[in-house]
Amino acid sequence: MPKKAPARLTIREILTELVERTNSNMRRLRILEQKSEVATSRITTLEEALLEQTKQVKKMVEILEKAIIDESERIIKIEGTIKDIVDRLKKSVSMTKIKELETLLEIYSPLKSKFMIREEVERLLDERLKSYWSKKGVSE
């Protein structure tokens, strides 16, 4: 079969077709531009949110670092205080030493102890010796 000859289009038809294609392409281009603007807007919003969150994280890290430094200093002071207390306790007198001193004070206290003078001791010994020998039947 022989090929049909292409139909001849008039200039008006060609122009109409070109205008329709151009309009169609313009609509597609506007849609793409709108999508691009929406994507750009979303990206900008995300970037701003990311920057804000980054700032907040930095602030929190700074706060935590300061808190850690403060606690470290506090722990160092506490350790120093504990060391001082331990040193003082090592230097202080123990309870057994205090009890020993109390016992010695009680023994040597003139208010609680009864001391005798030499004459009293000699007289007491004489009396006892006399009573001992008298029981044995020996007289002086």
Backbone bond lengths (Angstrom), bond angles and torsions (degrees), N, CA, C in turn:
res aa  C-N    CA-C-N  psi(-1)  N-CA   C-N-CA  omega(-1)  CA-C   N-CA-C  phi
1 M - - - 1.403 - - 1.515 109.98 -
2 P 1.211 110.10 138.66 1.448 114.44 -178.46 1.524 110.10 -76.76
3 K 1.284 114.21 150.08 1.461 120.48 179.89 1.505 108.22 -71.91
4 K 1.329 111.99 144.35 1.446 117.61 176.16 1.505 107.91 -79.68
5 A 1.203 115.40 146.19 1.445 119.32 177.40 1.515 108.07 -75.63
6 P 1.300 116.02 139.35 1.448 117.27 -178.99 1.515 109.91 -61.33
7 A 1.330 112.88 142.08 1.449 118.10 179.96 1.505 108.53 -71.71
8 R 1.259 113.86 139.50 1.449 118.79 -178.49 1.523 108.01 -84.74
9 L 1.370 114.47 128.30 1.447 119.23 178.42 1.523 108.67 -97.85
10 T 1.249 113.13 146.02 1.451 117.04 178.78 1.522 108.79 -83.21
11 I 1.293 115.94 164.23 1.457 121.81 -178.13 1.537 108.81 -62.81
12 R 1.283 116.96 -38.50 1.446 121.22 179.71 1.516 109.82 -61.71
13 E 1.295 118.61 -45.78 1.464 122.70 -179.94 1.518 110.20 -63.22
14 I 1.307 116.28 -41.44 1.470 121.47 179.76 1.538 108.85 -63.49
15 L 1.325 115.75 -46.09 1.455 119.34 -179.54 1.529 110.29 -64.37
16 T 1.309 117.67 -41.18 1.457 121.22 178.80 1.527 109.87 -61.04
17 E 1.309 115.20 -45.04 1.477 119.66 178.61 1.527 110.30 -61.67
18 L 1.336 117.78 -43.60 1.465 121.68 179.29 1.535 110.96 -63.66
19 V 1.314 117.29 -41.23 1.459 121.32 179.00 1.522 110.12 -64.32
20 E 1.333 117.39 -42.98 1.464 121.32 179.18 1.540 110.63 -62.94
21 R 1.312 115.89 -44.05 1.478 119.55 178.86 1.533 110.49 -64.50
22 T 1.334 114.89 -41.89 1.464 119.12 179.72 1.533 109.77 -63.21
23 N 1.327 117.26 -45.09 1.460 120.95 178.57 1.533 110.76 -61.65
24 S 1.319 116.04 -42.56 1.458 120.47 178.64 1.531 110.34 -62.33
25 N 1.311 115.61 -44.36 1.478 119.73 178.69 1.531 110.89 -65.13
26 M 1.327 117.13 -37.29 1.465 120.60 178.65 1.531 110.35 -65.16
27 R 1.350 117.03 -41.65 1.471 120.38 177.46 1.532 109.90 -61.40
28 R 1.307 115.77 -46.05 1.476 119.38 178.30 1.523 110.67 -60.62
29 L 1.320 115.76 -42.60 1.467 120.47 -179.40 1.535 110.57 -64.12
30 R 1.361 118.14 -41.85 1.458 121.56 177.78 1.525 110.92 -63.33
31 I 1.341 115.65 -42.92 1.468 119.81 178.01 1.526 110.04 -60.77
32 L 1.322 116.56 -45.29 1.472 120.36 178.87 1.533 111.03 -63.44
33 E 1.336 117.23 -39.72 1.457 120.65 177.92 1.533 110.51 -63.81
34 Q 1.334 116.65 -42.12 1.461 120.19 178.72 1.529 110.49 -63.08
35 K 1.329 115.46 -44.87 1.476 119.11 178.27 1.525 110.02 -62.12
36 S 1.310 116.22 -39.70 1.464 120.40 179.08 1.520 110.50 -64.24
37 E 1.365 117.44 -42.45 1.458 121.52 178.61 1.528 110.73 -64.10
38 V 1.338 117.25 -41.55 1.460 120.88 178.06 1.529 110.09 -62.69
39 A 1.334 116.82 -44.95 1.465 121.18 179.53 1.530 110.42 -63.06
40 T 1.341 115.87 -43.16 1.464 119.95 178.93 1.524 110.22 -63.45
41 S 1.325 117.13 -41.81 1.460 121.21 178.64 1.526 110.69 -62.33
42 R 1.307 116.46 -44.20 1.471 119.92 178.73 1.523 111.01 -63.38
43 I 1.313 116.25 -43.22 1.471 119.98 179.73 1.525 109.77 -62.32
44 T 1.331 117.22 -42.04 1.466 120.74 178.84 1.523 110.56 -62.67
45 T 1.329 116.07 -44.31 1.463 120.21 178.61 1.521 110.83 -61.83
46 L 1.316 116.14 -43.21 1.472 119.83 178.42 1.522 111.24 -63.51
47 E 1.324 116.66 -41.54 1.463 119.54 178.93 1.525 110.79 -62.48
48 E 1.344 116.80 -43.22 1.463 120.20 179.25 1.530 110.96 -63.61
49 A 1.331 115.83 -42.73 1.463 119.45 178.47 1.521 110.59 -63.57
50 L 1.328 116.15 -40.83 1.467 120.55 179.00 1.524 110.75 -63.61
51 L 1.332 116.66 -42.79 1.467 119.84 178.39 1.525 111.04 -63.41
52 E 1.324 116.98 -41.41 1.467 120.89 178.98 1.527 110.80 -63.75
53 Q 1.310 115.96 -44.30 1.469 119.46 178.38 1.518 111.14 -65.15
54 T 1.313 116.98 -37.63 1.468 120.53 177.77 1.525 109.83 -62.35
55 K 1.343 117.04 -42.78 1.465 120.27 177.51 1.521 110.84 -61.63
56 Q 1.328 116.17 -44.27 1.467 119.83 179.97 1.529 111.12 -63.00
57 V 1.315 116.49 -41.46 1.472 120.36 179.02 1.525 109.65 -63.75
58 K 1.326 117.50 -42.23 1.470 120.34 178.57 1.525 110.73 -61.39
59 K 1.352 116.44 -43.13 1.463 119.78 178.45 1.529 110.55 -61.63
60 M 1.326 116.88 -44.24 1.463 120.69 179.98 1.532 110.61 -63.25
61 V 1.320 116.65 -41.15 1.466 120.06 178.87 1.527 109.74 -63.10
62 E 1.330 116.99 -42.07 1.467 120.10 178.35 1.527 110.75 -62.86
63 I 1.323 116.35 -42.87 1.466 120.28 178.86 1.524 110.41 -62.37
64 L 1.329 116.24 -44.66 1.474 120.36 179.53 1.523 111.33 -64.39
65 E 1.337 116.68 -41.39 1.463 119.81 178.82 1.527 110.40 -61.71
66 K 1.345 116.78 -43.44 1.461 119.84 178.83 1.522 110.64 -63.78
67 A 1.327 116.25 -41.69 1.473 119.77 179.38 1.525 110.38 -62.91
68 I 1.323 116.64 -40.97 1.470 120.39 179.32 1.522 110.21 -65.01
69 I 1.326 116.93 -42.30 1.468 120.39 178.98 1.532 109.85 -63.47
70 D 1.339 116.61 -44.27 1.467 120.11 178.77 1.525 111.22 -60.78
71 E 1.318 116.41 -44.30 1.470 120.06 -179.91 1.528 110.65 -66.33
72 S 1.327 116.90 -37.13 1.466 119.84 177.88 1.526 110.08 -62.46
73 E 1.336 116.04 -44.99 1.463 119.76 178.83 1.527 110.59 -62.91
74 R 1.325 116.21 -40.55 1.473 120.62 179.01 1.529 110.59 -63.22
75 I 1.318 116.83 -42.00 1.464 120.98 179.45 1.524 110.01 -64.69
76 I 1.331 116.63 -40.49 1.464 120.24 179.01 1.533 109.90 -62.24
77 K 1.350 116.79 -42.58 1.469 119.98 178.18 1.525 110.81 -63.58
78 I 1.315 116.73 -42.83 1.471 120.77 179.47 1.520 110.11 -62.38
79 E 1.331 116.72 -43.33 1.467 119.72 179.23 1.528 110.40 -61.63
80 G 1.342 116.82 -40.64 1.468 120.35 177.78 1.521 111.41 -63.05
81 T 1.314 115.95 -42.90 1.466 120.53 179.02 1.528 110.76 -63.48
82 I 1.323 116.29 -43.66 1.471 120.33 178.75 1.524 110.13 -62.16
83 K 1.332 116.78 -41.30 1.464 120.07 178.95 1.531 110.35 -62.27
84 D 1.345 117.10 -42.97 1.466 120.66 177.69 1.527 110.89 -61.15
85 I 1.320 116.40 -43.39 1.467 120.50 -179.92 1.528 110.37 -62.66
86 V 1.330 116.02 -43.80 1.471 119.88 179.69 1.527 109.82 -63.16
87 D 1.331 116.95 -42.77 1.466 119.66 178.75 1.527 111.20 -61.81
88 R 1.325 116.68 -42.47 1.469 120.18 178.88 1.520 111.07 -65.26
89 L 1.337 115.60 -40.02 1.465 118.83 178.65 1.527 111.15 -64.15
90 K 1.327 116.50 -37.24 1.468 119.47 178.48 1.529 110.50 -64.74
91 K 1.339 116.13 -34.50 1.459 120.33 -178.45 1.530 112.36 -82.95
92 S 1.303 117.63 -18.63 1.468 119.92 -176.15 1.528 110.90 -78.02
93 V 1.306 113.99 163.32 1.462 121.46 -177.56 1.530 108.66 -80.21
94 S 1.315 115.17 138.34 1.463 119.15 -179.89 1.535 109.74 -80.14
95 M 1.303 115.72 165.02 1.470 121.24 -179.23 1.528 111.23 -64.16
96 T 1.318 117.68 -35.71 1.471 118.87 179.93 1.526 110.66 -64.67
97 K 1.324 116.90 -37.74 1.465 120.08 178.06 1.533 109.98 -65.35
98 I 1.323 115.84 -40.16 1.463 119.34 179.34 1.522 110.19 -64.41
99 K 1.336 117.54 -42.41 1.472 121.35 178.97 1.532 110.02 -62.79
100 E 1.327 116.57 -40.70 1.474 119.86 178.50 1.525 110.04 -61.08
101 L 1.325 116.57 -44.31 1.461 119.98 179.22 1.528 111.38 -63.26
102 E 1.319 116.45 -41.16 1.466 119.66 177.96 1.528 110.78 -60.44
103 T 1.340 114.77 -44.17 1.463 118.72 179.91 1.527 110.56 -62.33
104 L 1.325 117.45 -44.92 1.465 120.58 179.12 1.529 111.04 -62.77
105 L 1.302 117.12 -40.39 1.464 119.90 178.15 1.524 111.47 -63.46
106 E 1.313 115.63 -40.08 1.462 118.57 178.30 1.514 110.89 -64.36
107 I 1.338 116.02 -40.60 1.466 119.84 -179.27 1.530 110.39 -64.58
108 Y 1.307 117.33 -45.98 1.459 121.16 -174.27 1.528 113.93 -92.67
109 S 1.295 117.10 3.18 1.460 119.38 -179.68 1.530 109.59 -70.28
110 P 1.310 117.64 125.35 1.472 119.83 -179.90 1.522 111.95 -69.46
111 L 1.333 116.42 -20.20 1.459 118.67 180.00 1.520 111.62 -78.11
112 K 1.314 117.06 -29.65 1.463 120.51 -176.62 1.526 112.26 -101.27
113 S 1.304 117.04 -25.73 1.465 119.67 -177.66 1.527 109.99 -96.47
114 K 1.310 114.69 154.83 1.465 120.03 177.31 1.521 107.35 -111.35
115 F 1.300 115.49 112.15 1.448 120.58 177.69 1.524 109.07 -98.31
116 M 1.319 114.82 148.07 1.467 120.11 179.01 1.522 108.51 -119.18
117 I 1.295 114.06 147.11 1.456 117.94 175.65 1.523 108.23 -85.60
118 R 1.275 116.78 167.17 1.459 122.64 -174.02 1.523 111.76 -59.58
119 E 1.300 117.89 -42.72 1.453 121.44 -178.87 1.523 111.37 -62.53
120 E 1.353 115.42 -38.27 1.461 118.90 179.50 1.523 110.78 -65.96
121 V 1.338 115.95 -40.27 1.471 120.03 179.17 1.523 109.68 -64.57
122 E 1.329 117.51 -44.10 1.468 120.47 -179.63 1.530 110.52 -64.51
123 R 1.308 118.82 -43.76 1.459 121.96 178.47 1.517 110.49 -61.35
124 L 1.359 116.93 -44.29 1.463 120.57 179.43 1.525 110.46 -61.95
125 L 1.325 117.31 -43.23 1.470 120.49 178.18 1.530 111.07 -62.31
126 D 1.327 116.17 -42.48 1.462 119.54 178.43 1.522 110.79 -59.76
127 E 1.313 116.15 -44.64 1.459 120.06 -179.35 1.523 110.59 -62.64
128 R 1.251 116.79 -42.44 1.464 120.23 -178.73 1.539 110.95 -67.80
129 L 1.310 114.96 -41.93 1.468 117.88 178.94 1.540 110.53 -63.23
130 K 1.327 116.68 -41.07 1.465 120.49 178.25 1.512 110.33 -62.14
131 S 1.334 116.22 -45.09 1.460 117.92 -178.75 1.529 110.13 -67.11
132 Y 1.322 117.50 -35.30 1.461 120.47 178.20 1.520 110.81 -64.17
133 W 1.337 117.32 -47.87 1.450 120.82 -177.19 1.526 111.26 -71.52
134 S 1.303 115.53 -29.99 1.475 116.49 178.36 1.508 110.14 -70.06
135 K 1.284 117.49 -33.21 1.459 119.57 176.45 1.525 110.29 -68.34
136 K 1.301 117.18 -30.53 1.452 120.98 -179.52 1.532 110.57 -81.56
137 G 1.297 116.02 -12.14 1.455 119.67 179.40 1.499 113.61 90.03
138 V 1.270 118.07 17.38 1.449 121.08 179.10 1.510 107.59 -103.71
139 S 1.342 115.31 134.64 1.467 118.14 178.23 1.485 107.80 -111.48
140 E 1.303 116.27 165.85 1.462 120.83 -176.19 1.449 112.46 -70.96
